[in-house]
Every structure is written in structure tokens, then in C-alpha cells.
């Protein structure tokens, strides 16, 4: 998707009164700015889900997907490690049951990214400094360890590399426990891309890419959330 | 509102008025005049006091209105209530800069807050530049000038400039620098309550000030953070900018939707912004002096590789731990040439490396020879960016001649040299009194030399980029 598509995506969401993009749209936006994302398909039915899973290869992840659905896991709308077509159709039944009859969103069938290193990239607009990009440990460690570093957007690739060196757990990016050294160039491009997304689109209030899993050496955004400013709000 | 004047005349006033001048010894209205005289201020000083008469041989003017023209700055030492009118009177007399000494404003109570508002209005409406209120004033040694009312005497000149969000940096803290250290200052500003002149205004001036080689900040808040960072980006490649930022606020944005917003506290984002702009953030007040004394006479290190000459294995172990765990300093391998030279000056059974244990050599050849030769060998080594030496000085051993130390510093002007001590305190003081006026900073506590070096290595990284 081109960045003109990004503008359309944002305008459409704002016109529909949404405060956030769906995971699927968030990732399309982030991907347009150079953030590697999971291979995934947005589907409506169990049959489509099965077909998508066949195409992606097993195992897969199934998630409820809608704008303003900020806490999928807490709502029980995430099923991981689905190893077969049967698993997918069963999970679809469970998730759609939980989502209830009023759920207007879709379902995301996603490749299951393997990697035990979970990082995150984010963006917030500081009242004083404006768009600020964050990098740090992801997953549950984000809130437990708060091991993060910030830079103001727009930022350079050198800024991004400094952010990687600045976290306490910086050695997680090295070759550890038989895992390869993280592709820092790809990671730096993703960090810079998040800053550019914020600089280009004043409608974006916050971004969370969490987790950003390191698959082999490469970073992949496994979840993505783009929060928009309410219309008329300016900060 | 009138367009704001730059601070050129604020730092180099041609003539000065002291409003609230006093004949009484020890009163601010007299001390400020004595300070200016002690520093050889060349402009005219015009005291103002409703009683008139004469003061220290000068005519006293009864009102601001009576003052002659050609005055660039007024130091106003009046009670808080009288200051807004004094600002307007000075403006009417075409005095462009005012230092407001009085306290009793927003730092005290609500009435004070209102008064401060009134003062801010007076400054903005007249376009006069106002420092304070609630400040001990400023120092500008290139102009032989100070507005400080704290008895200071002659302030040593140098390339260090301080901007402090406290009134008394140009008072008691300046006194500390003058009495404990041997470096001089260029400009020092106690910002006080900041109704007008703020840290960013001063930063902008210091950025292009040819008398300022390094800028130190003590701040509790940033009024115009984006502007400040913009200036910092331009300055840090040219001169070190070092900041102690107090009053870190707790995490904001408790109700934030994203993890990023909830982790984006003011302090974390500020920290990232400062690093991005090449500002070195420090976390100890004493380092405002420690890093300044290191920076004042010595070049900024080109890198973090230290050649360390130590008289004790314990110091080597401890300092190595400190550098590995808390500081970004390394002890590089020395070249074969350096190692061969170190072997020549040591007893045959000794195996040397970096850090260099100089004790065996000193035992055989004496302090002076061993230190001189080892330090020179390390200075010459291309793997070394800076040299730190700890000396054992006692009366019983006899003070060695220290002439070789400033000589070495002069011979290798691209690499900083810091000296520390262990032993007789009186000898340390004697060595400090000899070395520092000759341009070699000394650090009585062994860690301090390395902490100061670490700060300047960080500043050097910004200088490079």
C-alpha cells in the first residue's frame, strides 16, 4: 500500500467514528512505512478461515478483528497454535460465539510467527515534545520491566540504533542461546518508519506494535494498534 | 508586545544603574557595587536611592527618572511590590535590561503570584529583558561585570558558562567554585522565577558566544522544550552541553490507551530528546563542578580509551569494576612499542599491561622518573584517548618535582590528562595548588577523575557527529 492509501484508510476510519484502526488496517498502515508484518488474511466465515489457513500453512493464529477492539486477548478473541483445518473451524466457532451476534468485525487468520524474543515499537504524542517514538522489550515485559528508550520523531537510523543500545536488555539483540544476532538494520528501518508514520499523519495519536517478534533474525509485527485522535482534537 | 532584544547588552552593559543602592556595609545594594568594582567593570555605575547624597564616591540619583541616558542595565534591589513600577520606569528611561533581585513572588504565596503576573506584564509590554525575580544575578567575566549581590570579589575568567534554575548559583555556589577550584567562568546566570529571560534565551546567546567553551545547566523544568532541543542540536557538535535536570516528574498519562503512552513519562521522553540532541545528562550536583574543572583546561577526549597509571593493584581492580559496571570507559591494549618501553622502565620480573601498575618501577627508579616515563609512553600510544594517573604523595617519601606533569600535558595537547592522589592530604593540596593553575585538573577522590572523564567522553561523542 502507498502512503496515499494510508490517508484514505485513516479518513475512512474517522468518517465512521472509529477511535482506532483494526489490527488488519493498523498493520497495512505500518507496512506502508516499512514495518515488516505477519502474513495474514481478513475473513468473515469459517470456510474462508479454513481456506486462508490452508494458504498460509499451519500452524496459524485466529483473532477477532475490528476497529476499537483494543483488548482482544482479554475479550477471549485470540486463538493461537491452530495446527489443522479442524482446529481452525473449531476456534472460529468459539471466537464467534464469544464475539456475540452484534460483532460487526471480521477475523484475522495469521501465520504463527516463531521466536522467543519479543520487542515493541510505539509512538505517543507528548504535550511538550510532540511525536515521540519508543523502543523496548515487548510482550509482558513491556509493563513489568519498563525497559524502553525514546526519541523524538522524525528520527534517523543512527537514532534508532542508539535506542537499541540504550535499553538495559540490549544484549537480547545479540546472538544469544543459539539464536542469531538480530537484523538491526531491519529493526532500525521499522523504528524510523513508525516515526515517519507519525510525522506524516497528524491524525494518528498513538501507535503500539507489541509484540514485535524476532523470527530468526528478522523483526515481524505480530500485533499492531493505531489509535486516532477524535475529530477536532489537536495535541 | 515589543520584539525581544537579544541578550548582548544584558551580558555586556555599557553603563549600569543600581536601583536601591545602599551605603550600609553588607547590604545587597552596596555589595553589588563592590563586586562590579572588584571585577574592574569599566562602565559607569549610577546608584539610585531616594535619599540622594553620595555613595562610595559616586553621586546618588533620587529617582530612576533622574538617571542620565546611555544606561543598558539596571539592577533593581527593591521590595517585591515596588518592582513592576520600577520595570516601567526603567523602560521609560530606555534601559533595556533589568536584574530583579527581590524574592516574595510566586515562590511564596498567591499574592506573590499576582505580583509576578504584573511583573511579567510590565516586561512584555515594555519589551525590557528581565532576569529574575528572586535571583542573585548574573556574571559576565568577558565584560568584567556581575550583577551578583553576594560578596564575591574578583571572579576568575574562563570558558565555562553556567545556567541555573536557582537564584543562588551566582552566590554561594560561585563562591564554592572560586574557593575550592582553579577554573574560571565566562557567563553564569541564576534564572530565579523566570518572568522573562529563560534557559532557552540564554542557551541561544551562549550557543554563539565566543567566550563560552562549555555550557552547564541546572534545570528543574524546560519552558520551551522544542526550541531548547533545536538549539541543542546545533550547539552540541561544537561545544559540550552538560545538564543536571532535577525534579523528574512521575509518569503521566495514566489513562493512556497504548503501552507507549503509559510509558511515555515526561522524564523518559525528555531523556531521549536530550540524548538525541547530544546533551549529556548528569545525575549528581557535584558533577556540575567536577566535569567543569576537567573540561576547562583540557581537550575533550576523542574516545573512551583510557591509559591508567596506578600505584596500587587495588585501585586498578576497583576502577576497572567502576568503568565496566557504571561508566563507559575502557582500558585498551597498548601497542608493542609502548609495552617495550614500559618493560624498560620496570624491574625485570614485572609483567605490565594497561592499567599500568607503576609501583615496582617507582620503587626502583623513584616516583618522578617512573611516572614521567610511564605516562609519556601511554600518552604516545595511538590506542589511548586520555591519561589518568594516581600519585602517592607523602611528606615521608618526599614530594617529587611535579614539573613533568604540565610539561607532558603541553607536549600532548590533544589528549586530556587528569591527576588523582592517594596519601598525605596536605601533599595532595600542595600538588593541586601547583598543577591546576598550570592547566592540569586534579581529583582527590580517585573515582572522580573517571566520572568526570566519562561525562566528557559522552560530550565528545556529540562533538564528533
Interface residues (C-beta under 8 A of the other chain):
Chain A: X20 X70 X120 X122 X123 X124 X126 X128 X129 X130 X132 X134 X136 X142 X143 X146 X148 X149 X150 X151 X152 X155 X158 X159 X162 X163 X166 X206 X207 X208 X210 X225 X227
Chain B: X222 X225 X226 X229 X253 X256 X257 X258 X259 X260 X261 X262 X263 X264 X266 X268 X269 X270 X271 X272 X273 X275 X276 X465
